[in-house]
């Protein structure tokens, strides 16, 4: 019997470590899992790891055929649409109640773009496919939760992407999901500034004065316990972090290096705002490790465990 909750697990880029860590993680957790991927690839992966085949009953396989055989460590753009098909099937399973949540192994953005498909990341793709107006990337590592106001953008494009409206939507999504999914009754959110020293009173930039501070004030008026803008270099000092349940960073490489330093290999990427739970790993496809049988599945295990916890809550 498949155990509840049932998690739809995509196996990611077939030339990377995704099939290996998805398989290891599904066998390591108690929740029921459906591995979406090429059955022959998964069987070969299992046998190379010394895992008995067929798999235990609580780990099912949904076969999605590769376009061409995968070679460990070697990208092939002909399999790019296969990777997206895995995501589409997991989305459909969650949307129609066949799965309680989806957990995604890493994909290689570059090879999907090389296949002629515009793709900036899981977060944006899931938002588009589910017609969700605003999603938020949240990384979880231990007790640290770091959300992003902007995701996969060139640094030069970040300031214009940060608006009062976008920050309002992000804080609203954070508030709702921290309460509903993480069961934090009254979330305390620390908000980083964009510029060094949070703008130094306007001498190092006016985004804090013109955009971020007004958005925080408006959020507080809506009942959200948001504090800032705070200088990012001191916001992540432990005694300051203890004041908050989550931190909102302004851009990708402002907050995530701190979280990954603290918990790399065991961190979890959570997409807030979707109509279902979605978690993922905190790392990439690790092409150099693919096919060797020694990839660390810690982050994938943590992603499965957190997905199951959020569903149960």
PyMOL commands that set and color helices and strands:
alter all, ss='L'
color gray80, all
select helices_A, chain A and resi 18-28+39-48+77-95+109-114+122-129+155-161+164-180+196-202+207-221+232-235+238-241+252-263+287-289+298-312
alter helices_A, ss='H'
color red, helices_A
select strands_A, chain A and resi 6-10+32-37+59-63+101-104+136-141+144-148+188-192+225-230+246-249+268-272+277-281
alter strands_A, ss='S'
color yellow, strands_A
deselect
rebuild
show_as cartoon
